[in-house]
Amino acid sequence: MIRLVKREEVKKSTNIKIRILSILIAILIAGIFLLILGNNPVDVFGGMVKGALGSPNRIRQTIIVAIPLVIASIGVGVAFKMLFWNIGGEGQIFMGAFGAAIVALNFTALPKPILLLLMCISAIICGGLWALIAGFLKVYFNTNETIITLMLNYVALKFITLLQFDLLKDKNAMGFPKIANFADKALLPKLFGVHIGWIIALIIVVVFFIFMNHSKLGYEIAVLGESKNTAKYAGININKTIFKAVFISGALCGLVGFIQASAVSQTLSIEVTNGVGNTAIIIAWLANLNAIFTLVVSFLFGVLIQGGAYIQTAFGIPNAAASVIQALVLFCVLAGEMFIRYKIDFKGVKR
């Protein structure tokens, strides 16, 4: 019988070897795929790097892609640390963007700093409360948070769709289904050619690294994730801790909604998440729920995404094929992570 057995201890050398091997396998498989398509793998891989880092403007675009990934990954990671599987990042980003949009579209007379601050607060509250729905159902009805948060994604998507195509449809858009663009004062300012979301992301990385490792609530979240019985024995208020952690998780995703709606989309739309909530789940896992590692992994994902977009035009590679290359790389990296944590046990196999 072949089975996976959790490793009791992983040597640093083994960890490095598995990670390098997974990357090499990913490159090999993707290279074979590119050869089948009639492309030179070396040129294409070089093009991906060039497309993401080949000029100051491309680096800025890569950073813009990475910003929401950093914040959302840390957000879902807070819940994951407690073994509360928040798969609802997409919905929480939608609701955060909604909260920001309501303020941006109705309080345009306010000064820019106050308007942006209110948009941010509204987004955080909306994202946090949306996540708390799953937390409430988990605490009082013992529901499966994975299913609930996943379903809430679709509820949020349909809600934003209703707003875009009906309730908040711009009357001046000549019938085109869109919500009015935000006023200039509702847009995040730029610094060094990139919106200041990158400063917010760096602050969050530092704050949540300290929070998860050196704060009372961070300790309680970690203990609860290790063992509910241990948390009870330590006198931790389990329900209160769940509510706090889930709200923080959703609030960070809501903050992403504010940043994306204000600085990228410059309005509220069904494209505002751009799949960030789903990608954040993978990043949080790969980063081992560590805020510093999350920053690094998110940037690498930004390179992968931005580079994938570049090779479509530079080499005439179809969008679907570029997505396949990205998926192959992710699959191999994730498989490598699995073999870091587990080993194959051939015990009982007849030879």
Secondary structure, DSSP 4 states (H G I P E B T S, - for coil): --EEEE-S---HHHHHHHHHHHHHHHHHHHHHHHHHTT--HHHHHHHHHHHHHSSHHHHHHHHHHHHHHHHHHHHHHHHHHTT-----HHHHHHHHHHHHHHHHHH-TTS-HHHHHHHHHHHHHHHHHHHHHHHHHHHHHH---HHHHHHHHHHHHHHHHHHIIIIITB-TTSTT---BPPPPGGGSPPEETTEETHHHHHHHHHHHHHHHHHHSHHHHHHHHHHH-HHHHHHTT--HHHHHHHHHHHHHHHHHHHHHHIIIIIISS--TTSSTTHHHHHHHHHHHTTT-HHHHHHHHHHHHHHHHHHHHHHHHS---HHHHHHHHHHHHHHHHHHHHHHHEEEE-TT---
